[in-house]
């Protein structure tokens, strides 16, 4: 399916931290807003999706069991095909692959993909810990909650501690990722936190769940994103800046080594990245920028390794030796990522690497534009299973040419 489909439009609403005085929008309003922005960017109407496809990402605040059909009703469209993804931060990438398959099969010609969430509107026992079904039943409370593992920071702290026990990695190296992300956020009007900070400020930020500090943690926001994918033929009739899906790879519930005692410092990107690059016909040296799922610097660093830019255990040194800025030799998280841009719910944050990759490849990133960006890599990363770093790992290679 290499080069058969292309993204022709995208939208990202302003984010909100739900502070006093800010308008409080619900998830349906954010979805409609993001969809409208994407349609405007593509020069399309919602009527163009009657009899076509609609993809809807899971949200913490999804209020009905037929969420995707209800979203179609709210948007006022009658799609032939509904796609729904519940793979956390891999959902946006997952729906791109499924949309491409539907287009390849000739079932539809175009798909509007939307995602929004308002986690800060949910009653919470603690900031960022909404009382959603995921937090009140199942594996989470059977194996983690009773022992004080109260969310992603504590979960990833355990994985990071294990990694630091086995491999050379310093807090300063991870801090460089956080500082770089904030620098890019300072150049992005859509980022939620735009004031730069120094490595010293990072190191002095308070410890939340050792070894994870405050400035390691993704800020939760309310907001929405969307994108439109069409057949290559339709894309070329809509825009002179289509962004083609050149390659993809996906793995779910990956175990590295023994299932009884897996290596928790290795993610499924070791399997999905080579698949994506083989399909795309590219090598690492061909990739102009990297957009990982970066809710924590440590996750971004592991993804660099598992994507094959360096060997396992060398990620810290790789970060230390490379310039991660948009005009450096390894541009990464060029919109500020989730680390400083904000995460509109765990599932919707995965739209951000994809949308930023499209923005860069269309040459629409403004002052943070990567020069001569023709090929980019973006990642979807979803879920934190018991004792491992990620349930779903999806690798995407996008380009300006099929």
CORSULGI-V810079 format. One record per residue. PHI is phi in whole degrees, -180 to 180 (NA if undefined). D_CENTER is the distance of its C-alpha to the mean C-alpha in Angstrom with 1 decimal. Layout:
phi: <PHI | PHI>
d_center: <D_CENTER | D_CENTER>
//
This chain:
phi: <NA | -55 | 73 | -80 | -128 | -146 | -89 | -116 | -164 | -153 | -148 | -142 | -75 | -58 | -94 | -132 | -97 | 57 | -82 | -55 | 96 | -78 | -64 | -103 | -101 | -93 | -65 | -65 | -68 | -67 | -62 | -62 | -64 | -64 | -62 | -63 | -62 | -66 | -64 | -62 | -61 | -88 | 69 | -119 | -116 | -61 | -65 | -67 | -110 | -64 | 75 | -113 | -127 | -133 | -112 | -132 | -84 | -59 | -134 | -58 | -99 | -54 | -109 | -155 | -71 | -105 | -61 | -68 | -67 | -66 | -66 | -59 | -63 | -65 | -79 | 78 | -126 | -125 | -73 | -75 | -124 | -113 | -113 | -138 | -124 | -131 | -103 | 58 | -70 | -97 | -64 | -63 | -68 | -60 | -70 | -64 | -65 | -68 | -63 | -61 | -66 | -65 | -69 | -59 | -77 | 81 | -77 | -136 | -109 | -155 | -138 | -95 | -113 | -130 | -159 | -156 | -157 | -132 | -61 | -78 | -93 | -89 | -53 | -138 | -81 | -161 | -54 | 81 | -123 | -67 | -85 | -93 | -54 | -60 | -93 | -123 | -157 | 75 | -56 | -56 | -86 | -70 | -121 | -123 | -52 | -61 | -105 | 91 | -84 | -101 | 122 | -62 | -61 | -69 | -65 | -71 | -61 | -66 | -66 | -64 | -61 | -64 | -60 | -68 | -73 | -95 | -133 | -77 | -159 | -115 | -63 | -64 | -66 | -67 | -61 | -62 | -64 | -66 | -65 | -65 | -61 | -67 | -60 | -64 | -63 | -64 | -98 | -116 | -60 | -86 | -75 | -79 | -119 | -121 | -83 | -61 | -134 | -95 | -63 | -62 | -65 | -61 | -64 | -92 | -68 | -69 | -77 | -103 | -147 | -45 | -99 | -91 | -98 | -57 | -81 | -88 | -99 | -74 | -82 | -79 | -138 | -99 | 169 | -149 | -140 | -156 | -150 | -124 | -120 | -135 | -62 | -59 | -62 | -65 | -57 | -69 | -86 | -95 | -144 | -93 | -131 | -69 | -115 | -87 | -83 | -92 | -163 | -152 | -148 | -143 | -146 | -123 | 58 | -77 | -117 | -101 | 93 | -67 | -69 | -75 | -145 | -74 | -78 | -81 | -94 | -123 | -100 | -69 | -64 | -63 | -100 | -77 | -65 | -60 | -62 | -63 | -70 | -65 | -62 | -75 | 70 | -126 | -115 | -58 | -68 | -84 | -83 | -86 | -159 | -131 | -118 | -80 | -77 | -127 | -70 | -142 | -55 | -62 | -66 | -61 | -66 | -63 | -67 | -56 | -63 | -72 | -76 | 97 | -73 | -157 | -80 | -60 | 92 | -107 | -62 | -62 | -67 | -59 | -62 | -63 | -92 | -120 | -92 | -89 | -73 | -59 | -107 | -94 | -88 | -145 | -62 | -144 | 49 | -75 | -103 | 98 | 57 | -77 | -56 | -120 | -74 | 112 | -120 | -81 | 85 | -59 | -74 | -84 | -57 | -69 | -70 | -66 | -60 | -68 | -64 | -67 | -61 | -65 | -58 | -65 | -70 | -87 | 71 | -115 | -90 | 65 | -69 | -101 | -66 | -75 | -69 | 55 | -79 | -119 | -136 | -137 | -115 | -134 | -128 | -116 | -141 | -136 | 85 | -124 | -72 | -63 | 78 | -144 | -86 | -172 | -78 | -124 | -129 | -120 | -111 | -126 | -117 | -118 | -154 | -82 | -123 | -61>
d_center: <22.3 | 21.5 | 21.5 | 22.7 | 20.0 | 18.4 | 16.1 | 18.6 | 17.1 | 14.2 | 14.3 | 12.9 | 15.3 | 16.5 | 15.2 | 17.9 | 18.8 | 21.5 | 24.3 | 27.9 | 28.8 | 25.4 | 25.3 | 23.8 | 22.1 | 21.3 | 18.3 | 20.4 | 21.1 | 17.5 | 16.8 | 20.0 | 19.2 | 15.9 | 17.6 | 20.6 | 18.8 | 17.3 | 20.8 | 22.5 | 20.5 | 21.5 | 25.0 | 24.9 | 26.1 | 24.8 | 28.1 | 26.7 | 24.7 | 27.7 | 28.3 | 24.9 | 21.5 | 19.2 | 15.9 | 14.9 | 12.1 | 13.6 | 14.2 | 16.1 | 18.7 | 19.2 | 22.9 | 24.3 | 24.2 | 24.0 | 20.9 | 20.1 | 23.8 | 24.1 | 21.3 | 23.2 | 26.3 | 24.9 | 23.8 | 27.2 | 26.4 | 27.7 | 25.4 | 26.9 | 23.8 | 21.2 | 18.0 | 16.2 | 13.4 | 13.3 | 11.1 | 9.0 | 5.3 | 6.6 | 8.3 | 7.3 | 7.9 | 10.8 | 12.4 | 12.4 | 14.4 | 16.6 | 17.3 | 18.3 | 20.6 | 22.2 | 22.9 | 24.2 | 26.5 | 27.8 | 27.1 | 25.3 | 24.8 | 21.7 | 18.9 | 17.4 | 14.0 | 13.3 | 11.5 | 12.7 | 13.8 | 16.4 | 16.4 | 18.9 | 21.3 | 21.7 | 24.7 | 23.7 | 25.7 | 23.8 | 21.3 | 17.8 | 19.5 | 20.0 | 22.7 | 20.8 | 22.1 | 19.5 | 21.1 | 24.6 | 25.3 | 24.8 | 23.6 | 22.3 | 25.7 | 27.7 | 26.6 | 24.6 | 25.5 | 29.3 | 28.9 | 27.1 | 23.5 | 22.2 | 18.4 | 15.5 | 17.3 | 20.3 | 18.7 | 16.9 | 20.1 | 22.0 | 19.9 | 20.0 | 23.7 | 24.3 | 22.6 | 24.7 | 27.7 | 27.4 | 26.1 | 26.7 | 24.0 | 24.9 | 23.4 | 24.2 | 21.9 | 18.9 | 20.1 | 20.0 | 16.2 | 16.2 | 18.9 | 17.4 | 14.2 | 16.7 | 18.8 | 16.2 | 15.6 | 19.4 | 19.3 | 16.8 | 18.6 | 15.6 | 14.5 | 15.8 | 17.5 | 19.2 | 22.2 | 22.0 | 23.1 | 24.9 | 24.6 | 27.7 | 26.1 | 23.1 | 25.6 | 27.7 | 25.0 | 26.0 | 25.1 | 23.4 | 23.1 | 24.7 | 23.3 | 20.4 | 21.3 | 20.4 | 18.7 | 16.5 | 14.9 | 12.1 | 13.9 | 13.5 | 14.1 | 15.0 | 13.7 | 12.5 | 10.9 | 12.3 | 13.1 | 16.3 | 17.0 | 20.7 | 23.1 | 23.9 | 27.3 | 26.2 | 23.5 | 26.3 | 28.4 | 25.9 | 24.7 | 25.7 | 22.2 | 20.4 | 17.3 | 18.0 | 16.1 | 18.1 | 16.9 | 14.7 | 15.0 | 14.1 | 15.6 | 15.7 | 17.7 | 18.4 | 21.3 | 22.4 | 26.1 | 28.1 | 26.6 | 29.0 | 28.0 | 24.8 | 23.5 | 20.7 | 19.8 | 18.5 | 15.4 | 15.2 | 13.8 | 17.6 | 18.2 | 15.3 | 15.2 | 19.0 | 18.9 | 16.5 | 18.6 | 21.8 | 21.1 | 20.1 | 23.2 | 21.7 | 22.2 | 20.3 | 22.6 | 21.7 | 18.1 | 18.1 | 14.8 | 11.8 | 8.2 | 7.0 | 4.6 | 7.5 | 8.6 | 11.9 | 13.6 | 14.9 | 11.8 | 11.0 | 14.7 | 14.9 | 12.4 | 14.6 | 17.5 | 16.4 | 15.3 | 18.9 | 19.1 | 21.5 | 23.1 | 22.2 | 23.6 | 23.4 | 20.0 | 21.5 | 24.2 | 21.9 | 20.1 | 23.5 | 25.0 | 22.4 | 21.7 | 18.0 | 18.7 | 18.1 | 21.8 | 21.9 | 22.1 | 18.5 | 16.3 | 12.9 | 10.3 | 12.8 | 11.8 | 12.0 | 8.4 | 7.8 | 11.0 | 13.2 | 11.4 | 10.9 | 8.8 | 10.3 | 10.7 | 8.9 | 8.1 | 7.2 | 4.7 | 2.2 | 4.7 | 4.8 | 4.7 | 6.6 | 8.7 | 9.6 | 10.6 | 12.7 | 14.1 | 15.2 | 16.7 | 18.6 | 19.9 | 18.9 | 17.4 | 20.8 | 21.9 | 18.7 | 19.1 | 19.0 | 22.5 | 23.1 | 19.5 | 20.1 | 17.7 | 14.1 | 11.7 | 7.9 | 6.3 | 5.1 | 6.7 | 8.6 | 11.8 | 14.4 | 17.6 | 20.9 | 21.6 | 18.6 | 15.2 | 13.0 | 13.9 | 11.6 | 10.6 | 9.9 | 10.7 | 11.2 | 13.9 | 14.5 | 17.8 | 20.3 | 22.8 | 22.9>
//
